[in-house]
Amino acid sequence: MSDVLAVPIEQDGLPGTLEPTRYALPDDISYAQWEEVGEKLGVQAEVQACRMDMLRWWIGDWLLYGEHTYGEKYSQAVQILGHRWAVGTLQGWMWMAGAYQDFPRGKYQALTWGHYKQVAALTPRQRTPLLQQALDNGWSTAELREAKKRKYPPEVQIQPVQPPPPSPAIERGVAYAAGCIGRIWEPADQAQLAAFLLVPGPDDGAQDDQ
């Protein structure tokens, strides 16, 4: 379990409301203020490791705000945050914040970021009981993952059925027909093609019928 609740949350001059699993930015901040917030969040990376879970949520919410309000992309965010994290990392944090945007994160804030991540792909209705059980039973992320697999097993991938290869008789018939391209089709050709298609060849297993 995370001990983030034991660490006091300092605003550090950040506007809005900071919670262990959410950062609600004011609706009326300017772009320059939004950039300044990002710079301050980047500096937060120097804090003790037990605050990293909170920082992931805060930066994820900050990224969502920037994209929805200013159309900012990850390249600008990487620069504003002081190049401390790769684009892929920031994408994951923003995706998580979006997945839980309307979810009551604070109800399960004693759980770690890893717990939330394990059930992020589920619907809110599916993930709620699993997070509650993890909270009540003190599950690790591995235990939550196993519980999720039991309740929602991965879908079985159905392999497409491959058509059987053509029989030797059909192959001989196709080859014969191809050789007739460019000349007038004669009745004898029809009879010959029928013989290829209907009469087993030496490799067609005819000897099995004897």
ABEGO torsion letter per residue (X at the ends): XBAAAABBBBAGGBBEBBBAABBBBBAABBAAAAAAAAAAAAAAAABBAAAAAAAAAAAAAAAAAAAAAAGBBAAAAAAAAGGABBAAAAAAAAAAAAAAAABBAAAAAABBAAAAAAAAABBAAAAAAAAAAAAAAGBBAAAAAAAAAAABBBBBBBBBBBBBBBBAAAAAAAAAAAAABGBBBBAAAAAAAAAAAABBBAAAGAAAAX
